[in-house]
């Protein structure tokens, strides 16, 4: 005589939740890609940077060959913007504040692009900076249009500008 013990658990609620999370994740990716928004994360403690596929497109680097770390990213930032960008970034980290900045990058093919970044500094359980989660988008067209407008206004005779 053998006893057979059967244990049954209804996991339909868990499966429904998992399916809902997959759907939300897919919608999130579609929304960010349609808006041209790249998503990045920076683990402050371990000095690890990670990018979604749109970030690689924004910076015009190959995901297979680009060493996605802070040092490699720094090399893409326009030298004239690097010091002020890093000062603002480190200040946001120290203050656990939202980080907003516009800066230029030089892509591997030499193109200069204007990038807007927005990020949130996340603390650990002891309220120390732990992680940064942010987004970047290409602001080049807007910056070039503003520059063209400024140039045009400088050429406009004073009697037309008023």
C-alpha positions in Angstrom: 0.0 0.0 0.0 1.5 3.3 -1.1 0.2 6.7 -0.1 0.1 9.3 -2.8 0.2 12.9 -1.9 -0.9 15.4 -4.4 -0.4 19.1 -3.9 -2.2 21.5 -6.2 -1.8 25.2 -6.3 -3.8 27.6 -8.4 -1.3 29.8 -10.2 -3.6 31.5 -12.6 -3.4 34.8 -10.7 0.4 34.7 -10.9 0.3 33.9 -14.6 -2.2 36.8 -15.2 0.1 39.2 -13.3 3.2 38.0 -15.3 1.3 38.5 -18.6 0.3 41.9 -17.5 3.9 42.8 -16.7 5.0 41.6 -20.1 2.4 43.7 -21.8 3.3 46.8 -19.8 7.0 46.2 -20.6 6.3 45.9 -24.3 4.1 49.1 -24.3 6.9 50.9 -22.4 9.4 50.0 -25.1 7.1 50.9 -27.9 6.4 54.3 -26.3 10.0 55.2 -25.7 11.1 54.1 -29.2 8.3 56.0 -30.9 9.3 59.1 -29.1 13.1 58.6 -29.8 13.9 58.3 -26.1 16.8 56.2 -25.0 16.8 54.7 -21.5 19.9 54.3 -19.4 20.9 53.1 -16.0 24.0 53.7 -14.0 24.9 51.6 -10.9 26.9 54.1 -8.9 28.2 51.6 -6.4 29.6 49.2 -9.0 30.3 51.8 -11.7 28.2 50.0 -14.3 26.4 51.7 -17.1 23.6 50.0 -19.2 21.8 51.3 -22.2 18.7 50.2 -24.2 19.1 49.8 -27.9 17.9 53.4 -28.7 20.8 54.8 -26.6 23.3 53.1 -29.0 21.4 54.7 -31.9 21.4 58.1 -30.3 25.1 58.0 -29.8 25.6 56.3 -33.2 27.8 53.5 -31.7 27.7 49.8 -32.3 26.3 47.8 -29.3 28.5 44.9 -30.3 31.7 46.8 -30.1 31.0 49.8 -27.7 32.3 49.2 -24.2 29.2 50.6 -22.4 30.8 52.1 -19.3 31.2 55.5 -17.8 34.7 56.0 -19.2 33.6 55.1 -22.7 30.6 57.4 -22.5 32.8 60.3 -21.3 34.9 60.0 -24.5 31.8 60.7 -26.6 30.9 63.9 -24.7 32.1 67.1 -26.4 35.2 68.3 -24.6 33.8 71.8 -24.1 30.7 70.3 -22.2 32.4 67.5 -20.2 33.5 69.4 -17.1 30.2 71.3 -16.5 28.2 68.1 -17.3 30.1 66.0 -14.8 29.9 68.8 -12.1 26.1 68.9 -12.5 25.8 65.1 -12.5 27.9 64.7 -9.4 26.0 67.5 -7.6 22.7 65.8 -8.5 24.1 62.5 -7.1 25.3 64.2 -3.9 21.9 65.9 -3.4 19.8 62.9 -4.5 18.0 65.3 -6.9 16.7 65.1 -10.4 19.3 65.6 -13.0 18.5 67.6 -16.2 21.1 68.7 -18.7 21.7 69.4 -22.3 25.1 68.6 -23.8 26.8 67.7 -27.0 28.4 64.5 -28.1 30.7 63.7 -30.9 29.7 60.5 -32.6 32.3 58.1 -33.9 31.8 59.5 -37.5 32.4 63.1 -36.2 28.9 64.3 -36.1 28.0 66.7 -33.3 24.6 66.0 -31.6 22.8 67.8 -28.9 21.5 65.4 -26.2 18.9 66.2 -23.5 19.1 64.0 -20.4 16.7 63.6 -17.5 17.5 61.3 -14.7 16.5 60.4 -11.1 19.1 59.5 -8.5 17.9 56.6 -6.4 19.1 56.0 -2.8 19.7 52.7 -1.1 18.1 51.8 2.3 20.6 54.1 4.1 19.7 57.1 1.8 23.0 57.0 0.0 23.1 57.4 -3.8 22.9 53.9 -5.3 21.5 54.0 -8.9 20.6 56.5 -11.6 17.8 55.9 -14.0 17.5 58.3 -16.9 16.4 59.0 -20.4 18.2 60.8 -23.3 16.7 62.2 -26.5 18.2 63.9 -29.5 17.7 67.7 -29.4 19.9 68.4 -32.4 17.1 69.6 -34.7 15.7 72.0 -32.1 19.2 73.4 -31.3 20.0 73.8 -35.0 16.7 75.5 -35.7 17.3 78.0 -32.8 20.8 78.7 -34.0 19.4 79.4 -37.6 16.8 81.7 -36.1 19.3 83.6 -34.1 21.6 83.9 -37.1 18.6 85.1 -39.2 17.6 87.7 -36.6 21.2 89.1 -36.5 21.0 89.6 -40.3 17.6 91.3 -40.2 17.7 95.1 -40.4 16.8 96.8 -37.2 13.7 98.5 -38.7 12.3 95.0 -39.6 13.1 93.4 -36.2 11.0 95.8 -34.2 
